[in-house]
Amino acid sequence: MMINVLSDLCIGLGIVFWFWGTLPLLGKRSVLFKLHSLSVADTLGSMSIIFGLLLKIPNQWSLLVLALISLAIWNTILGYVLAYCSSSGGQDER
Amino acid sequence: MMNAILIAMILALLIPIYEAWQDEDIWQKMLAFASIATKTSIMFLVISVLRGDWMIGVVGVIILSVGNAGLMLLAHLIRRMNE
């Protein structure tokens, strides 16, 4: 019972983080600003949602832990690569 | 409860879709696409828990672990073409 409440809490927190990370996409800010909010809040929200699912269904932990690890590693690397590729032009920074 | 979670996730997914549709700048589009990819694969996992079907979950984890590699290759390709 306690675990269920905790997992729902984690998933709800993750969805709040998703909205928090994605809403700056709509503004007129630079790519790096949006990338920062996306890679911090969005990744943390996704990891929180997967952690909530892990509490709900503990017998599939291997799959969910693989998802957690790949989220943590890939999204960080993707953030670096996108920042590097988008800032090389030099004239499109605002 | 899980249906409400799914509806909230679809609402969050609409934001990057709208951004990818209305923004002309290629890097903003790439950013929105990366966000869409992560969000849909998390939704795959939630749906697989909801239905108790782990074949769907396996597909979501595969997208999470190898899907971003394609986006990184595409970013390098776009950068080379802009030079």
Backbone of each chain as nested JSON, in Angstrom:
{
  "chains": [
    {"id": "A", "residues": [
      {"number": 1, "name": "MET", "atoms": {"N": [0.844, -1.211, 0.0], "CA": [0.0, 0.0, 0.0], "C": [0.869, 1.247, 0.0]}},
      {"number": 2, "name": "MET", "atoms": {"N": [1.827, 1.257, 0.939], "CA": [2.772, 2.381, 1.038], "C": [3.586, 2.529, -0.248]}},
      {"number": 3, "name": "ILE", "atoms": {"N": [4.014, 1.345, -0.782], "CA": [4.822, 1.349, -2.006], "C": [4.036, 1.924, -3.169]}},
      {"number": 4, "name": "ASN", "atoms": {"N": [2.743, 1.572, -3.246], "CA": [1.898, 2.071, -4.335], "C": [1.805, 3.583, -4.327]}},
      {"number": 5, "name": "VAL", "atoms": {"N": [1.573, 4.143, -3.112], "CA": [1.483, 5.603, -2.979], "C": [2.8, 6.238, -3.404]}},
      {"number": 6, "name": "LEU", "atoms": {"N": [3.905, 5.616, -2.979], "CA": [5.229, 6.162, -3.299], "C": [5.473, 6.152, -4.81]}},
      {"number": 7, "name": "SER", "atoms": {"N": [5.064, 5.051, -5.473], "CA": [5.315, 4.982, -6.913], "C": [4.441, 5.982, -7.664]}},
      {"number": 8, "name": "ASP", "atoms": {"N": [3.171, 6.151, -7.22], "CA": [2.334, 7.167, -7.859], "C": [2.916, 8.561, -7.667]}},
      {"number": 9, "name": "LEU", "atoms": {"N": [3.489, 8.793, -6.484], "CA": [4.122, 10.08, -6.194], "C": [5.297, 10.323, -7.14]}},
      {"number": 10, "name": "CYS", "atoms": {"N": [6.111, 9.272, -7.338], "CA": [7.266, 9.402, -8.232], "C": [6.821, 9.709, -9.651]}},
      {"number": 11, "name": "ILE", "atoms": {"N": [5.768, 8.998, -10.121], "CA": [5.316, 9.218, -11.497], "C": [4.735, 10.617, -11.65]}},
      {"number": 12, "name": "GLY", "atoms": {"N": [3.971, 11.071, -10.638], "CA": [3.416, 12.424, -10.697], "C": [4.505, 13.483, -10.716]}},
      {"number": 13, "name": "LEU", "atoms": {"N": [5.516, 13.29, -9.884], "CA": [6.657, 14.218, -9.853], "C": [7.351, 14.247, -11.21]}},
      {"number": 14, "name": "GLY", "atoms": {"N": [7.491, 13.056, -11.822], "CA": [8.126, 12.985, -13.135], "C": [7.343, 13.757, -14.175]}},
      {"number": 15, "name": "ILE", "atoms": {"N": [5.999, 13.69, -14.122], "CA": [5.203, 14.41, -15.124], "C": [5.308, 15.918, -14.899]}},
      {"number": 16, "name": "VAL", "atoms": {"N": [5.356, 16.349, -13.612], "CA": [5.567, 17.769, -13.329], "C": [6.899, 18.231, -13.918]}},
      {"number": 17, "name": "PHE", "atoms": {"N": [7.956, 17.394, -13.738], "CA": [9.269, 17.737, -14.29], "C": [9.231, 17.798, -15.811]}},
      {"number": 18, "name": "TRP", "atoms": {"N": [8.459, 16.888, -16.424], "CA": [8.33, 16.905, -17.893], "C": [7.786, 18.236, -18.363]}},
      {"number": 19, "name": "PHE", "atoms": {"N": [6.678, 18.692, -17.731], "CA": [6.087, 19.965, -18.161], "C": [7.067, 21.104, -17.919]}},
      {"number": 20, "name": "TRP", "atoms": {"N": [7.749, 21.045, -16.78], "CA": [8.707, 22.091, -16.416], "C": [9.841, 22.159, -17.447]}},
      {"number": 21, "name": "GLY", "atoms": {"N": [10.32, 20.993, -17.902], "CA": [11.423, 20.967, -18.845], "C": [11.001, 21.29, -20.257]}},
      {"number": 22, "name": "THR", "atoms": {"N": [9.748, 20.96, -20.634], "CA": [9.346, 21.127, -22.035], "C": [8.721, 22.479, -22.309]}},
      {"number": 23, "name": "LEU", "atoms": {"N": [8.115, 23.116, -21.307], "CA": [7.462, 24.402, -21.586], "C": [8.432, 25.466, -22.096]}},
      {"number": 24, "name": "PRO", "atoms": {"N": [9.721, 25.526, -21.648], "CA": [10.636, 26.524, -22.237], "C": [10.899, 26.318, -23.717]}},
      {"number": 25, "name": "LEU", "atoms": {"N": [10.569, 25.134, -24.276], "CA": [10.743, 24.917, -25.715], "C": [9.926, 25.905, -26.537]}},
      {"number": 26, "name": "LEU", "atoms": {"N": [8.806, 26.376, -25.979], "CA": [7.91, 27.22, -26.753], "C": [8.402, 28.652, -26.85]}},
      {"number": 27, "name": "GLY", "atoms": {"N": [9.352, 29.054, -25.99], "CA": [9.781, 30.448, -25.988], "C": [10.733, 30.763, -27.123]}},
      {"number": 28, "name": "LYS", "atoms": {"N": [11.192, 31.999, -27.144], "CA": [12.092, 32.461, -28.203], "C": [13.532, 32.505, -27.716]}},
      {"number": 29, "name": "ARG", "atoms": {"N": [13.912, 31.621, -26.811], "CA": [15.28, 31.65, -26.288], "C": [16.232, 30.887, -27.203]}},
      {"number": 30, "name": "SER", "atoms": {"N": [17.523, 30.88, -26.831], "CA": [18.52, 30.214, -27.668], "C": [18.434, 28.7, -27.5]}},
      {"number": 31, "name": "VAL", "atoms": {"N": [19.107, 28.004, -28.423], "CA": [19.075, 26.54, -28.391], "C": [19.707, 26.023, -27.104]}},
      {"number": 32, "name": "LEU", "atoms": {"N": [20.799, 26.677, -26.668], "CA": [21.501, 26.168, -25.493], "C": [20.652, 26.279, -24.242]}},
      {"number": 33, "name": "PHE", "atoms": {"N": [19.888, 27.384, -24.14], "CA": [18.992, 27.535, -22.983], "C": [17.957, 26.414, -22.95]}},
      {"number": 34, "name": "LYS", "atoms": {"N": [17.351, 26.164, -24.115], "CA": [16.328, 25.103, -24.172], "C": [16.942, 23.738, -23.906]}},
      {"number": 35, "name": "LEU", "atoms": {"N": [18.164, 23.533, -24.447], "CA": [18.839, 22.245, -24.251], "C": [19.106, 22.005, -22.779]}},
      {"number": 36, "name": "HIS", "atoms": {"N": [19.478, 23.069, -22.074], "CA": [19.763, 22.919, -20.646], "C": [18.517, 22.507, -19.874]}},
      {"number": 37, "name": "SER", "atoms": {"N": [17.415, 23.238, -20.076], "CA": [16.201, 22.898, -19.32], "C": [15.713, 21.513, -19.705]}},
      {"number": 38, "name": "LEU", "atoms": {"N": [15.851, 21.183, -21.003], "CA": [15.384, 19.869, -21.464], "C": [16.226, 18.756, -20.863]}},
      {"number": 39, "name": "SER", "atoms": {"N": [17.561, 18.926, -20.882], "CA": [18.398, 17.806, -20.45], "C": [18.38, 17.65, -18.941]}},
      {"number": 40, "name": "VAL", "atoms": {"N": [18.135, 18.719, -18.196], "CA": [18.067, 18.56, -16.741], "C": [16.692, 18.054, -16.323]}},
      {"number": 41, "name": "ALA", "atoms": {"N": [15.655, 18.872, -16.57], "CA": [14.346, 18.542, -16.013], "C": [13.713, 17.346, -16.707]}},
      {"number": 42, "name": "ASP", "atoms": {"N": [13.904, 17.262, -18.044], "CA": [13.264, 16.174, -18.777], "C": [13.862, 14.821, -18.397]}},
      {"number": 43, "name": "THR", "atoms": {"N": [15.199, 14.77, -18.3], "CA": [15.83, 13.497, -17.956], "C": [15.505, 13.092, -16.529]}},
      {"number": 44, "name": "LEU", "atoms": {"N": [15.535, 14.066, -15.616], "CA": [15.182, 13.731, -14.23], "C": [13.74, 13.254, -14.142]}},
      {"number": 45, "name": "GLY", "atoms": {"N": [12.836, 13.9, -14.892], "CA": [11.44, 13.474, -14.88], "C": [11.278, 12.07, -15.416]}},
      {"number": 46, "name": "SER", "atoms": {"N": [11.981, 11.77, -16.537], "CA": [11.876, 10.422, -17.109], "C": [12.411, 9.379, -16.138]}},
      {"number": 47, "name": "MET", "atoms": {"N": [13.544, 9.704, -15.479], "CA": [14.099, 8.742, -14.537], "C": [13.172, 8.548, -13.351]}},
      {"number": 48, "name": "SER", "atoms": {"N": [12.505, 9.617, -12.929], "CA": [11.567, 9.479, -11.815], "C": [10.367, 8.618, -12.195]}},
      {"number": 49, "name": "ILE", "atoms": {"N": [9.875, 8.796, -13.445], "CA": [8.75, 7.964, -13.895], "C": [9.16, 6.49, -13.932]}},
      {"number": 50, "name": "ILE", "atoms": {"N": [10.366, 6.21, -14.479], "CA": [10.799, 4.808, -14.553], "C": [11.006, 4.237, -13.155]}},
      {"number": 51, "name": "PHE", "atoms": {"N": [11.496, 5.067, -12.226], "CA": [11.657, 4.588, -10.85], "C": [10.3, 4.253, -10.224]}},
      {"number": 52, "name": "GLY", "atoms": {"N": [9.289, 5.076, -10.528], "CA": [7.938, 4.778, -10.052], "C": [7.423, 3.463, -10.602]}},
      {"number": 53, "name": "LEU", "atoms": {"N": [7.678, 3.218, -11.905], "CA": [7.268, 1.938, -12.507], "C": [8.008, 0.772, -11.871]}},
      {"number": 54, "name": "LEU", "atoms": {"N": [9.305, 1.022, -11.531], "CA": [10.126, -0.02, -10.908], "C": [9.552, -0.406, -9.55]}},
      {"number": 55, "name": "LEU", "atoms": {"N": [9.038, 0.591, -8.802], "CA": [8.409, 0.265, -7.513], "C": [7.121, -0.513, -7.719]}},
      {"number": 56, "name": "LYS", "atoms": {"N": [6.402, -0.202, -8.822], "CA": [5.128, -0.876, -9.077], "C": [5.341, -2.321, -9.495]}},
      {"number": 57, "name": "ILE", "atoms": {"N": [6.273, -2.561, -10.432], "CA": [6.501, -3.909, -10.952], "C": [7.953, -4.287, -10.661]}},
      {"number": 58, "name": "PRO", "atoms": {"N": [8.273, -4.798, -9.481], "CA": [9.684, -5.06, -9.174], "C": [10.259, -6.289, -9.867]}},
      {"number": 59, "name": "ASN", "atoms": {"N": [9.419, -7.168, -10.434], "CA": [10.001, -8.396, -10.983], "C": [10.581, -8.208, -12.376]}},
      {"number": 60, "name": "GLN", "atoms": {"N": [10.393, -7.026, -12.977], "CA": [11.043, -6.764, -14.263], "C": [12.166, -5.761, -14.087]}},
      {"number": 61, "name": "TRP", "atoms": {"N": [12.893, -5.879, -12.978], "CA": [13.836, -4.818, -12.657], "C": [14.976, -4.717, -13.647]}},
      {"number": 62, "name": "SER", "atoms": {"N": [15.368, -5.84, -14.275], "CA": [16.532, -5.78, -15.16], "C": [16.267, -4.856, -16.338]}},
      {"number": 63, "name": "LEU", "atoms": {"N": [15.062, -4.986, -16.919], "CA": [14.691, -4.142, -18.057], "C": [14.641, -2.675, -17.646]}},
      {"number": 64, "name": "LEU", "atoms": {"N": [14.022, -2.398, -16.492], "CA": [13.84, -1.006, -16.082], "C": [15.158, -0.374, -15.667]}},
      {"number": 65, "name": "VAL", "atoms": {"N": [16.056, -1.172, -15.051], "CA": [17.358, -0.61, -14.689], "C": [18.164, -0.307, -15.94]}},
      {"number": 66, "name": "LEU", "atoms": {"N": [18.036, -1.181, -16.969], "CA": [18.695, -0.887, -18.241], "C": [18.17, 0.42, -18.821]}},
      {"number": 67, "name": "ALA", "atoms": {"N": [16.843, 0.627, -18.733], "CA": [16.269, 1.877, -19.231], "C": [16.802, 3.07, -18.453]}},
      {"number": 68, "name": "LEU", "atoms": {"N": [16.905, 2.935, -17.126], "CA": [17.42, 4.032, -16.3], "C": [18.85, 4.39, -16.687]}},
      {"number": 69, "name": "ILE", "atoms": {"N": [19.696, 3.35, -16.838], "CA": [21.111, 3.61, -17.142], "C": [21.25, 4.246, -18.516]}},
      {"number": 70, "name": "SER", "atoms": {"N": [20.493, 3.706, -19.488], "CA": [20.659, 4.267, -20.828], "C": [20.129, 5.693, -20.896]}},
      {"number": 71, "name": "LEU", "atoms": {"N": [19.071, 5.992, -20.115], "CA": [18.595, 7.385, -20.051], "C": [19.683, 8.295, -19.512]}},
      {"number": 72, "name": "ALA", "atoms": {"N": [20.28, 7.888, -18.38], "CA": [21.273, 8.742, -17.732], "C": [22.466, 8.983, -18.642]}},
      {"number": 73, "name": "ILE", "atoms": {"N": [22.952, 7.928, -19.31], "CA": [24.155, 8.091, -20.126], "C": [23.844, 8.766, -21.449]}},
      {"number": 74, "name": "TRP", "atoms": {"N": [22.846, 8.24, -22.174], "CA": [22.601, 8.731, -23.526], "C": [22.152, 10.178, -23.543]}},
      {"number": 75, "name": "ASN", "atoms": {"N": [21.269, 10.553, -22.615], "CA": [20.773, 11.921, -22.688], "C": [21.863, 12.92, -22.363]}},
      {"number": 76, "name": "THR", "atoms": {"N": [22.798, 12.551, -21.485], "CA": [23.914, 13.447, -21.208], "C": [24.786, 13.615, -22.446]}},
      {"number": 77, "name": "ILE", "atoms": {"N": [25.131, 12.471, -23.087], "CA": [25.998, 12.541, -24.267], "C": [25.295, 13.282, -25.398]}},
      {"number": 78, "name": "LEU", "atoms": {"N": [23.985, 13.009, -25.545], "CA": [23.234, 13.678, -26.616], "C": [23.2, 15.184, -26.381]}},
      {"number": 79, "name": "GLY", "atoms": {"N": [23.103, 15.603, -25.129], "CA": [23.141, 17.03, -24.817], "C": [24.444, 17.66, -25.243]}},
      {"number": 80, "name": "TYR", "atoms": {"N": [25.57, 16.981, -24.926], "CA": [26.871, 17.513, -25.316], "C": [26.991, 17.597, -26.831]}},
      {"number": 81, "name": "VAL", "atoms": {"N": [26.565, 16.511, -27.52], "CA": [26.726, 16.48, -28.976], "C": [25.882, 17.563, -29.639]}},
      {"number": 82, "name": "LEU", "atoms": {"N": [24.637, 17.73, -29.166], "CA": [23.774, 18.745, -29.774], "C": [24.326, 20.14, -29.53]}},
      {"number": 83, "name": "ALA", "atoms": {"N": [24.862, 20.387, -28.304], "CA": [25.423, 21.702, -28.01], "C": [26.63, 21.962, -28.893]}},
      {"number": 84, "name": "TYR", "atoms": {"N": [27.483, 20.931, -29.054], "CA": [28.685, 21.086, -29.873], "C": [28.324, 21.339, -31.329]}},
      {"number": 85, "name": "CYS", "atoms": {"N": [27.387, 20.559, -31.853], "CA": [27.044, 20.693, -33.265], "C": [26.328, 22.006, -33.539]}},
      {"number": 86, "name": "SER", "atoms": {"N": [25.472, 22.452, -32.626], "CA": [24.666, 23.633, -32.933], "C": [25.453, 24.912, -32.73]}},
      {"number": 87, "name": "SER", "atoms": {"N": [26.528, 24.897, -31.925], "CA": [27.234, 26.149, -31.655], "C": [28.442, 26.325, -32.55]}},
      {"number": 88, "name": "SER", "atoms": {"N": [28.688, 25.39, -33.503], "CA": [29.902, 25.491, -34.315], "C": [29.774, 26.548, -35.4]}},
      {"number": 89, "name": "GLY", "atoms": {"N": [28.549, 26.876, -35.776], "CA": [28.386, 27.859, -36.842], "C": [28.849, 29.241, -36.429]}},
      {"number": 90, "name": "GLY", "atoms": {"N": [28.486, 29.677, -35.238], "CA": [28.986, 30.935, -34.72], "C": [28.064, 32.103, -34.962]}},
      {"number": 91, "name": "GLN", "atoms": {"N": [27.23, 32.065, -36.03], "CA": [26.412, 33.251, -36.296], "C": [24.964, 33.067, -35.87]}},
      {"number": 92, "name": "ASP", "atoms": {"N": [24.593, 31.873, -35.428], "CA": [23.189, 31.66, -35.107], "C": [22.919, 31.706, -33.612]}},
      {"number": 93, "name": "GLU", "atoms": {"N": [23.875, 32.218, -32.822], "CA": [23.648, 32.283, -31.385], "C": [22.965, 33.589, -31.036]}},
      {"number": 94, "name": "ARG", "atoms": {"N": [21.955, 33.478, -30.179], "CA": [21.225, 34.675, -29.763], "C": [21.364, 34.865, -28.271]}}
    ]},
    {"id": "B", "residues": [
      {"number": 1, "name": "MET", "atoms": {"N": [-6.258, 5.607, -12.39], "CA": [-5.023, 6.336, -12.059], "C": [-4.042, 6.294, -13.216]}},
      {"number": 2, "name": "MET", "atoms": {"N": [-3.811, 5.08, -13.77], "CA": [-2.851, 4.979, -14.864], "C": [-3.36, 5.69, -16.114]}},
      {"number": 3, "name": "ASN", "atoms": {"N": [-4.697, 5.724, -16.304], "CA": [-5.234, 6.44, -17.459], "C": [-4.975, 7.929, -17.344]}},
      {"number": 4, "name": "ALA", "atoms": {"N": [-5.132, 8.477, -16.118], "CA": [-4.861, 9.907, -15.912], "C": [-3.4, 10.213, -16.191]}},
      {"number": 5, "name": "ILE", "atoms": {"N": [-2.507, 9.306, -15.742], "CA": [-1.073, 9.495, -16.002], "C": [-0.813, 9.529, -17.505]}},
      {"number": 6, "name": "LEU", "atoms": {"N": [-1.458, 8.599, -18.229], "CA": [-1.244, 8.531, -19.676], "C": [-1.741, 9.779, -20.374]}},
      {"number": 7, "name": "ILE", "atoms": {"N": [-2.901, 10.316, -19.921], "CA": [-3.435, 11.534, -20.547], "C": [-2.498, 12.711, -20.297]}},
      {"number": 8, "name": "ALA", "atoms": {"N": [-1.958, 12.821, -19.059], "CA": [-1.018, 13.901, -18.76], "C": [0.235, 13.768, -19.621]}},
      {"number": 9, "name": "MET", "atoms": {"N": [0.685, 12.514, -19.858], "CA": [1.87, 12.322, -20.687], "C": [1.612, 12.733, -22.129]}},
      {"number": 10, "name": "ILE", "atoms": {"N": [0.41, 12.43, -22.627], "CA": [0.095, 12.825, -24.01], "C": [0.063, 14.346, -24.12]}},
      {"number": 11, "name": "LEU", "atoms": {"N": [-0.482, 15.024, -23.091], "CA": [-0.479, 16.494, -23.094], "C": [0.945, 17.026, -23.117]}},
      {"number": 12, "name": "ALA", "atoms": {"N": [1.846, 16.416, -22.317], "CA": [3.244, 16.866, -22.309], "C": [3.896, 16.591, -23.648]}},
      {"number": 13, "name": "LEU", "atoms": {"N": [3.473, 15.508, -24.332], "CA": [4.055, 15.164, -25.631], "C": [3.644, 16.161, -26.714]}},
      {"number": 14, "name": "LEU", "atoms": {"N": [2.471, 16.795, -26.548], "CA": [1.999, 17.731, -27.566], "C": [2.886, 18.965, -27.659]}},
      {"number": 15, "name": "ILE", "atoms": {"N": [3.556, 19.337, -26.544], "CA": [4.372, 20.557, -26.562], "C": [5.55, 20.433, -27.533]}},
      {"number": 16, "name": "PRO", "atoms": {"N": [6.418, 19.384, -27.431], "CA": [7.5, 19.295, -28.43], "C": [7.012, 19.048, -29.839]}},
      {"number": 17, "name": "ILE", "atoms": {"N": [5.856, 18.37, -29.995], "CA": [5.333, 18.17, -31.36], "C": [4.986, 19.516, -31.98]}},
      {"number": 18, "name": "TYR", "atoms": {"N": [4.331, 20.383, -31.176], "CA": [3.98, 21.709, -31.68], "C": [5.236, 22.501, -32.011]}},
      {"number": 19, "name": "GLU", "atoms": {"N": [6.246, 22.401, -31.133], "CA": [7.489, 23.142, -31.354], "C": [8.187, 22.665, -32.627]}},
      {"number": 20, "name": "ALA", "atoms": {"N": [8.235, 21.336, -32.843], "CA": [8.889, 20.812, -34.041], "C": [8.14, 21.25, -35.297]}},
      {"number": 21, "name": "TRP", "atoms": {"N": [6.825, 21.449, -35.163], "CA": [6.044, 21.844, -36.328], "C": [6.219, 23.325, -36.656]}},
      {"number": 22, "name": "GLN", "atoms": {"N": [6.296, 24.192, -35.636], "CA": [6.222, 25.615, -35.943], "C": [7.59, 26.296, -36.036]}},
      {"number": 23, "name": "ASP", "atoms": {"N": [8.673, 25.658, -35.555], "CA": [9.952, 26.356, -35.573], "C": [10.739, 26.001, -36.836]}},
      {"number": 24, "name": "GLU", "atoms": {"N": [11.327, 27.025, -37.484], "CA": [12.039, 26.805, -38.733], "C": [13.493, 26.387, -38.5]}},
      {"number": 25, "name": "ASP", "atoms": {"N": [14.07, 26.794, -37.362], "CA": [15.482, 26.53, -37.098], "C": [15.714, 25.041, -36.899]}},
      {"number": 26, "name": "ILE", "atoms": {"N": [16.73, 24.505, -37.6], "CA": [16.913, 23.048, -37.624], "C": [17.319, 22.519, -36.251]}},
      {"number": 27, "name": "TRP", "atoms": {"N": [18.081, 23.315, -35.464], "CA": [18.539, 22.796, -34.17], "C": [17.418, 22.773, -33.157]}},
      {"number": 28, "name": "GLN", "atoms": {"N": [16.526, 23.762, -33.244], "CA": [15.357, 23.724, -32.363], "C": [14.481, 22.517, -32.691]}},
      {"number": 29, "name": "LYS", "atoms": {"N": [14.384, 22.222, -34.003], "CA": [13.625, 21.044, -34.422], "C": [14.269, 19.769, -33.883]}},
      {"number": 30, "name": "MET", "atoms": {"N": [15.615, 19.68, -33.966], "CA": [16.314, 18.489, -33.471], "C": [16.067, 18.286, -31.983]}},
      {"number": 31, "name": "LEU", "atoms": {"N": [16.105, 19.417, -31.245], "CA": [15.873, 19.362, -29.804], "C": [14.478, 18.822, -29.507]}},
      {"number": 32, "name": "ALA", "atoms": {"N": [13.485, 19.346, -30.255], "CA": [12.113, 18.886, -30.05], "C": [11.988, 17.407, -30.394]}},
      {"number": 33, "name": "PHE", "atoms": {"N": [12.693, 16.967, -31.46], "CA": [12.613, 15.547, -31.838], "C": [13.229, 14.652, -30.769]}},
      {"number": 34, "name": "ALA", "atoms": {"N": [14.363, 15.12, -30.18], "CA": [14.978, 14.329, -29.109], "C": [14.012, 14.188, -27.94]}},
      {"number": 35, "name": "SER", "atoms": {"N": [13.307, 15.291, -27.636], "CA": [12.339, 15.243, -26.534], "C": [11.195, 14.287, -26.85]}},
      {"number": 36, "name": "ILE", "atoms": {"N": [10.707, 14.339, -28.115], "CA": [9.612, 13.437, -28.514], "C": [10.05, 11.979, -28.377]}},
      {"number": 37, "name": "ALA", "atoms": {"N": [11.292, 11.681, -28.804], "CA": [11.764, 10.291, -28.759], "C": [11.801, 9.778, -27.325]}},
      {"number": 38, "name": "THR", "atoms": {"N": [12.357, 10.6, -26.4], "CA": [12.422, 10.136, -25.013], "C": [11.035, 9.945, -24.438]}},
      {"number": 39, "name": "LYS", "atoms": {"N": [10.153, 10.926, -24.689], "CA": [8.816, 10.859, -24.093], "C": [8.029, 9.664, -24.616]}},
      {"number": 40, "name": "THR", "atoms": {"N": [8.108, 9.395, -25.915], "CA": [7.34, 8.255, -26.429], "C": [7.877, 6.936, -25.883]}},
      {"number": 41, "name": "SER", "atoms": {"N": [9.211, 6.836, -25.698], "CA": [9.693, 5.543, -25.2], "C": [9.34, 5.355, -23.725]}},
      {"number": 42, "name": "ILE", "atoms": {"N": [9.28, 6.463, -22.945], "CA": [8.791, 6.317, -21.571], "C": [7.327, 5.909, -21.579]}},
      {"number": 43, "name": "MET", "atoms": {"N": [6.569, 6.467, -22.546], "CA": [5.148, 6.088, -22.63], "C": [4.992, 4.62, -22.998]}},
      {"number": 44, "name": "PHE", "atoms": {"N": [5.889, 4.11, -23.851], "CA": [5.898, 2.666, -24.15], "C": [5.995, 1.871, -22.844]}},
      {"number": 45, "name": "LEU", "atoms": {"N": [6.934, 2.279, -21.967], "CA": [7.132, 1.53, -20.719], "C": [5.894, 1.59, -19.841]}},
      {"number": 46, "name": "VAL", "atoms": {"N": [5.275, 2.811, -19.748], "CA": [4.075, 2.934, -18.912], "C": [2.952, 2.054, -19.448]}},
      {"number": 47, "name": "ILE", "atoms": {"N": [2.781, 2.054, -20.791], "CA": [1.715, 1.239, -21.386], "C": [1.988, -0.243, -21.156]}},
      {"number": 48, "name": "SER", "atoms": {"N": [3.272, -0.631, -21.234], "CA": [3.56, -2.055, -21.039], "C": [3.277, -2.473, -19.603]}},
      {"number": 49, "name": "VAL", "atoms": {"N": [3.493, -1.558, -18.626], "CA": [3.117, -1.886, -17.247], "C": [1.601, -1.948, -17.113]}},
      {"number": 50, "name": "LEU", "atoms": {"N": [0.924, -0.997, -17.781], "CA": [-0.538, -0.914, -17.708], "C": [-1.196, -2.173, -18.24]}},
      {"number": 51, "name": "ARG", "atoms": {"N": [-0.649, -2.715, -19.349], "CA": [-1.251, -3.884, -19.963], "C": [-0.603, -5.181, -19.515]}},
      {"number": 52, "name": "GLY", "atoms": {"N": [0.496, -5.092, -18.764], "CA": [1.192, -6.297, -18.345], "C": [1.822, -7.055, -19.486]}},
      {"number": 53, "name": "ASP", "atoms": {"N": [2.199, -6.323, -20.563], "CA": [2.739, -6.953, -21.755], "C": [4.181, -6.516, -21.907]}},
      {"number": 54, "name": "TRP", "atoms": {"N": [5.135, -7.43, -21.637], "CA": [6.53, -6.992, -21.609], "C": [7.19, -6.927, -22.961]}},
      {"number": 55, "name": "MET", "atoms": {"N": [6.514, -7.44, -24.014], "CA": [7.091, -7.276, -25.348], "C": [7.117, -5.798, -25.73]}},
      {"number": 56, "name": "ILE", "atoms": {"N": [6.055, -5.05, -25.348], "CA": [6.029, -3.608, -25.622], "C": [7.152, -2.922, -24.859]}},
      {"number": 57, "name": "GLY", "atoms": {"N": [7.365, -3.348, -23.596], "CA": [8.409, -2.737, -22.786], "C": [9.791, -2.947, -23.368]}},
      {"number": 58, "name": "VAL", "atoms": {"N": [10.017, -4.137, -23.93], "CA": [11.323, -4.403, -24.554], "C": [11.563, -3.439, -25.705]}},
      {"number": 59, "name": "VAL", "atoms": {"N": [10.514, -3.191, -26.498], "CA": [10.664, -2.245, -27.618], "C": [11.023, -0.852, -27.089]}},
      {"number": 60, "name": "GLY", "atoms": {"N": [10.368, -0.428, -25.996], "CA": [10.667, 0.885, -25.433], "C": [12.101, 0.987, -24.962]}},
      {"number": 61, "name": "VAL", "atoms": {"N": [12.597, -0.071, -24.314], "CA": [13.975, -0.029, -23.808], "C": [14.97, -0.023, -24.965]}},
      {"number": 62, "name": "ILE", "atoms": {"N": [14.655, -0.765, -26.04], "CA": [15.56, -0.743, -27.205], "C": [15.618, 0.654, -27.799]}},
      {"number": 63, "name": "ILE", "atoms": {"N": [14.444, 1.317, -27.903], "CA": [14.447, 2.682, -28.441], "C": [15.275, 3.593, -27.545]}},
      {"number": 64, "name": "LEU", "atoms": {"N": [15.134, 3.437, -26.215], "CA": [15.882, 4.294, -25.289], "C": [17.379, 4.079, -25.432]}},
      {"number": 65, "name": "SER", "atoms": {"N": [17.794, 2.803, -25.624], "CA": [19.233, 2.552, -25.561], "C": [19.929, 2.767, -26.889]}},
      {"number": 66, "name": "VAL", "atoms": {"N": [19.267, 2.553, -28.025], "CA": [19.966, 2.784, -29.289], "C": [19.372, 3.923, -30.103]}},
      {"number": 67, "name": "GLY", "atoms": {"N": [18.202, 4.41, -29.74], "CA": [17.554, 5.42, -30.574], "C": [18.27, 6.748, -30.585]}},
      {"number": 68, "name": "ASN", "atoms": {"N": [18.857, 7.132, -29.422], "CA": [19.529, 8.42, -29.358], "C": [20.789, 8.442, -30.208]}},
      {"number": 69, "name": "ALA", "atoms": {"N": [21.384, 7.252, -30.461], "CA": [22.574, 7.203, -31.303], "C": [22.26, 7.718, -32.701]}},
      {"number": 70, "name": "GLY", "atoms": {"N": [21.085, 7.391, -33.214], "CA": [20.69, 7.878, -34.527], "C": [20.579, 9.389, -34.558]}},
      {"number": 71, "name": "LEU", "atoms": {"N": [20.02, 9.967, -33.472], "CA": [19.91, 11.427, -33.414], "C": [21.284, 12.085, -33.402]}},
      {"number": 72, "name": "MET", "atoms": {"N": [22.251, 11.446, -32.706], "CA": [23.592, 12.027, -32.661], "C": [24.254, 11.98, -34.033]}},
      {"number": 73, "name": "LEU", "atoms": {"N": [24.093, 10.858, -34.741], "CA": [24.637, 10.772, -36.102], "C": [24.01, 11.833, -36.999]}},
      {"number": 74, "name": "LEU", "atoms": {"N": [22.697, 12.02, -36.853], "CA": [21.981, 13.003, -37.68], "C": [22.474, 14.409, -37.391]}},
      {"number": 75, "name": "ALA", "atoms": {"N": [22.771, 14.703, -36.101], "CA": [23.27, 16.035, -35.745], "C": [24.611, 16.293, -36.403]}},
      {"number": 76, "name": "HIS", "atoms": {"N": [25.496, 15.279, -36.4], "CA": [26.79, 15.469, -37.047], "C": [26.64, 15.66, -38.555]}},
      {"number": 77, "name": "LEU", "atoms": {"N": [25.692, 14.909, -39.128], "CA": [25.449, 15.016, -40.574], "C": [24.972, 16.417, -40.939]}},
      {"number": 78, "name": "ILE", "atoms": {"N": [24.036, 16.951, -40.143], "CA": [23.508, 18.29, -40.426], "C": [24.611, 19.332, -40.29]}},
      {"number": 79, "name": "ARG", "atoms": {"N": [25.47, 19.13, -39.282], "CA": [26.548, 20.098, -39.076], "C": [27.511, 20.095, -40.255]}},
      {"number": 80, "name": "ARG", "atoms": {"N": [27.836, 18.892, -40.764], "CA": [28.734, 18.81, -41.915], "C": [28.109, 19.456, -43.145]}},
      {"number": 81, "name": "MET", "atoms": {"N": [26.794, 19.277, -43.312], "CA": [26.147, 19.849, -44.493], "C": [26.042, 21.36, -44.404]}},
      {"number": 82, "name": "ASN", "atoms": {"N": [26.028, 21.906, -43.161], "CA": [25.949, 23.363, -43.018], "C": [27.291, 24.035, -43.241]}},
      {"number": 83, "name": "GLU", "atoms": {"N": [28.37, 23.271, -43.186], "CA": [29.696, 23.897, -43.299], "C": [29.965, 24.384, -44.725]}}
    ]}
  ]
}
